[in-house]
Amino acid sequence: MADIAGIPAMIMGLFTLAIGTSIPELVVTLSSAVKGLHELSIGTVLGSNTFNILVGIGVPALIAPVPVERLSLTFDAPVMILVTVLLVLLIRKGDMKLKRSGGIVLLAVYISYVIMRLFVLA
């Protein structure tokens, strides 16, 4: 599909696949937040991301080498680490809660990342 659309496979994987696999988590997170189960919301997001990184890359690497683009190491991975640190800081600043303002900050960072990755670094 990426070749047909003229989109690099890395971009397709970063955005299309990531968004598609995250929709169920978003539904669980939203419903648990509405019900006041905030720990479940944070646990779902952090647990899913950890699982996706460790198992989603680890299992295929057991079968065959997984090529990694240099840009993934020099840009994507550092951004992921910085966003994780930002999340922790926003939670601590909000008295151990991620507040609406923190959500807006994270959404703005994601939009900035997407724009940079698609148009500046592609």
Protein Blocks (a to p, Z undefined) as FASTA:
>chain_A
ZZmnopafklmmmmmmmmmmmmmmmmmmmmmmmnopamlmmmmmmmmmmmmmmmmmmmmm
mmpccdddfklmmmmmmmmmmmmmmmmmmmmmnoopacfklmmmmmmmmmmmmmmmmmmm
ZZ
